[in-house]
Amino acid sequence: MIQLLANTRSKEYPVFLSRGGLADAGRLWSSLGKRGKVVIITDANVAGFHLAAAEASFAAAGLETSTIVVDPGEGAKSLEMVTGLYSRLFVLKTRRRDAVCALGGGVVGDLAGFVASTYMRGIGLMQVPTSLLSQVDSSIGGKTGVNIPEAKNYVGSFYQPDMVLADPALLKTLPRDQLVEGLAEVVKYCLLTGDAFFDNFEIGNQEFLALNTAYVEPVVRRCIEYKLRIVSEDERDYGRRAVLNLGHSVGHGIEVAGGYQRYSHGQAVALGLLAAVRLSQQEFGLPEEYGDRLLSLLELLGLPVRIEGIDPGEVLAAMASDKKADDLSANMVLLKRLGEPVINCDVDAGALRREVERLVAGG
Ligand SMILES: NC(=O)c1ccc[n+]([C@@H]2O[C@H](COP(=O)([O-])OP(=O)(O)OC[C@H]3O[C@@H](n4cnc5c(N)ncnc54)[C@H](O)[C@@H]3O)[C@@H](O)[C@H]2O)c1
């Protein structure tokens, strides 16, 4: 078992990375001195595979548990769902000494985290991420929240959990497309972290796809460590944390322009990373080989390298109205070199248009 430490301004807490660690969840939680009831919030897919093991683990540690199962999918991240969960917690007589265990992907993590942060002005929270995206990204760093009809993730809080337990063995039941979804974020970390990690992942990516645990664990660890470091520097996303948006400006434009139907988040981020690396070549002289290597890597992972069925103008228009890009030409993350991201890059609108057009044309 690997134990990392999240060290943010608001809280210090352990992040456990352990294959088969779900069986240990109760013991680890108790070891933090927690004795109250644990309300597991999960979704129906995850419940089918992993709920029994989670419940057994808490029971073995002598902890009382209750379970709430929500429908899978982004639709669960709504204020209606939040209200319903408050009522369920109330009926279960959940009190301030009790805690929520978010057992699931990023949707459950964001939703249950937000509920835990606001119910009775905040109760305990344990994140047990079950998707790759949630293990390497969303469970770390304390961002919680839900969507409103007008926009995604517009209502939420910064609320650090008391503990995170990432168990890579849980990825075995994750549908392949969801694994690939998370791999887009892993590729982002490769670019952010530097040459050694990128080279390593370039060589071992098929082992990751095959979920060879000896390979998966160190990769997940590197991603978590990177995010922990950034979050410890800038918990509330005032500056440095923006490096994590690498690939997300163009990516978000693609997601929105496709009506959130044509391209998933991970697919859009993959395309956004390609645009960011190519713009980094022009802005900072990042060697061209990285664009080619990134393209090959994305193809090997089954991620798109070309935009189909969307007009470049629609992507640019969506970017202009994106909260992360109020001023289209002044808010992109680029790379001076691998491992050296630069935020707030003033990208020329013409250069941006050319790169988006290139993604549409392919090549
Ligand atoms: N808080 C943050 O910092 C942050 C960062 C990035 C993304 N997010 C949010 O994360 C969400 C996306 O997360 P996601 O990609 O994990 O999606 P998700 O939670 O919808 O999970 C994807 C699918 O996989 C299923 N699943 C999850 N784990 C499984 C397992 N082990 N076995 C079988 N099925 C499993 C889920 O039921 C779901 O159908 C978005 O809402 C996004 O806004 C939050």
The ligand as a Gaussian input file, in Angstrom:
#p B3LYP/6-31G(d) Opt

LIG

0 1
 N      -13.894000      17.443000      -9.151000
 C      -12.971000      17.505000     -10.081000
 O      -11.869000      18.031000      -9.866000
 C      -13.256000      16.901000     -11.428000
 C      -12.217000      16.768000     -12.347000
 C      -12.507000      16.154000     -13.566000
 C      -13.799000      15.705000     -13.834000
 N      -14.777000      15.867000     -12.907000
 C      -16.137000      15.372000     -13.146000
 O      -16.050000      13.949000     -13.224000
 C      -17.166000      13.490000     -13.977000
 C      -16.699000      12.393000     -14.901000
 O      -16.169000      11.328000     -14.139000
 P      -16.071000       9.846000     -14.727000
 O      -15.432000       9.914000     -16.051000
 O      -15.519000       9.000000     -13.672000
 O      -17.596000       9.512000     -15.030000
 P      -18.702000       8.644000     -14.225000
 O      -18.642000       8.898000     -12.798000
 O      -19.991000       8.890000     -14.935000
 O      -18.216000       7.151000     -14.495000
 C      -18.202000       6.667000     -15.818000
 C      -19.059000       5.415000     -15.964000
 O      -18.332000       4.302000     -15.448000
 C      -19.093000       3.643000     -14.448000
 N      -18.107000       3.145000     -13.497000
 C      -17.288000       3.861000     -12.693000
 N      -16.435000       3.064000     -12.054000
 C      -16.699000       1.817000     -12.441000
 C      -16.136000       0.535000     -12.162000
 N      -15.070000       0.403000     -11.370000
 N      -16.696000      -0.538000     -12.742000
 C      -17.754000      -0.426000     -13.589000
 N      -18.311000       0.737000     -13.927000
 C      -17.794000       1.850000     -13.349000
 C      -20.061000       4.655000     -13.934000
 O      -21.212000       4.036000     -13.405000
 C      -20.381000       5.441000     -15.205000
 O      -21.341000       4.772000     -15.958000
 C      -17.763000      14.689000     -14.663000
 O      -18.984000      15.027000     -14.062000
 C      -16.744000      15.792000     -14.447000
 O      -17.327000      17.063000     -14.368000
 C      -14.530000      16.457000     -11.710000

